[in-house]
Amino acid sequence: MWLANHSEKLLPFPAVPDSLKARHRVGDLVLRPFGVAEGDLQIDFDQVPRARLVTELLQHCTAGVDGATAADFFLDLTIGKRIECLLKLAASGNRTGFEFKLKCADTACASELELDLTLDEIASLQREADGAGHITVELEQASLTLRKPLGRDQLSWLGATFTDEDEAAREMIRTLTSEDA
């Protein structure tokens, strides 16, 4: 087994709320680099939806989660935490940072911006974001409190049929305001 022979390459799993760990009965978690175990070759990167691929990758590269509950655990992670885990896996070689190229959505502007962040900076931003369980959006005459989307929200939205983008947005907002918001 790879983990038994290469423990020096294990990476600490990003911080997860104790309540989530308790609910799924997981202890200390570690990530192992992707691409070094024979089973890594079995993962189908062409599968759709991508949210399932992320769950499979995390489940496959994480030690310390019971196989029976692993998928549920990873689906209960916020999308931000899932991305942090993926970036940690991507950086498991010698990579210490990432370059993000962004373009202004305003077609009149179309300015480009490059953002360089280290894995430590990304983890720090995620820890800060983890401190807030909800976000409040101020509207013209009201405010709306939303919880953070989870991996299972992504799968639910991807499995739904919407007539247009506006209906999809309304349903996503409804989903995020209906539970504990």
N, C-alpha and C positions, 0 to 999 in steps of 0.2 A: 504494500500500500504506500502511496506517495507520501502521505502525511507522516507516517512512522519513520521514513527514511530521510526526510528533508525538513525537519521542524525548524531549522535555522532560517528558512525562507518564508515562514508564516508572518502574516501582517496583522496587526491589531484591527479588529472590526471597529468601524466608527461607533461612537457613543450612541446608545439606544436607551430610551427611557426605561427605568426600572419597572414601571407598571406594564409595559409591553413585554419585557422579558419574563415577568412573573406570570402574565396571562398565558404565555406560550410555553412556560416552564423551560426556559433556556438559561444557561449560565454564561460563562465567559465564551465569547465567540472569537474566532480567528478566520482570516481569509488566507487562502493559498493562491499563488499566482496561477492564472489561467494558461493553459498550453503545455503543462508539464506532466499531466496525468493522462493515461491512456483514454479514459472516459471523455476527456475534453473533445476528442475527435468525433464523438457521437452527437454533439450539440449541433442542431440545424439552424444556422444563422439566417436562412431564408424563410423561416417560419413567420407567420403573421398570426396574431398581432405581436408587435415588438414588446409589449408589456409582459407577455408570456415568456419571451426570450430572456428578458431581464430577470424575471423570477427564476427561470431555470439556471441561468448563469450564477446567480447569487446562491441558490440552493446547492449547486454543484461545487462551488468554490469556498463554501463556508463550513467550518468544523464547529461543532458544539450545539447543533440543532438536530433534534430527533427527526428522522426522515418522514415520519408520519405527520408531523406538524410544520415542517419547514416551509411548504408552499404558503400556508396560511400566515406564518410569521412574516415572510417577505412581502406578501400582499398587504399586510397591515403596516408596513413601513411607509412613511411619507414619500412622495415622489422625489423630494429633495434628498432624503436619506438614501434612496435607491440610487440616485445619480452619484452621490458622494461615494457609495460603495463601488460603483462601476469605475469611477475615476481612480479610486484607490487600486482597483485591479489593473487598470490601464497603466498606472504608474509603478506597478510592482517590479518592473525591470529597473533601469537606472534613471527613469524619467522623474523629474522633480516638479515640473510645471506644465501648464497647458496654455495654449494661445487660442483665444476666441475671437473670431472675426464677426462683427456685427454691422448691420446696415440699418439706417434709419427707415422706419416704416412709412414715413411721410414721403410720398413720391416726389414732391417738390424739393425736398431736402436731399434724400438719398446719400447722405454722408456715411462714410465708412469709419469704423472704429475698431482698433485692435486692443484686446485686453489680455494681458499676461498675468496669470495667477499661479502661484505655487500650490501644491497639494495642501500644505499647512494653512495657507490663506483660505482656500476653499473650505477646509475643515473648520476653521475659525468662523467663517461666515455661516456655515451650516449650524454650528453650535449656537450662535446668536439667534438664528432663525428658529432653532428648536426651543428656545426659551419662550417663544410666543406660540401658544397653542392655536390661536385664532388671529385673524386679521380683520380689521374694521375698515370698510371702504365708505368714504363720505360721498353721498349722492347730493343732488340739488336740494332736496327737502327732507332727506332722511339719511340714515346710515345702515349699512348692511354688514353683519358679522359672519364671516366664513371660516370654516375649519380648513385645515390643510388637506389637499387631496392625497389619497393613498393609492397604492398599486391596484387594489381591488376596485377603486373608482375608475381608474383607467380602463380596466377590463370591462366593467359595466358599460361605460360610455362607448367603448369600441364595439360592444355587442348590440347596442341599441340602433334603431333606425330613426333618423330625423328627416324632416321634410326640407330643412335648410339650416344654414349656420346659426340664424337667430334662435331657432327652436333648440338646437344643440346647446347653445350658450345658456338659454333659459333653464334647460334641464340640468346642466352642469351646476349652475348656481343654485338651483333648487336642491340638488343632492348635497351640496356643501353647506347649506343653511339648515337642513332638516335634522341633523344629528348633533346634539351637544354644542350648537353654535351660540 
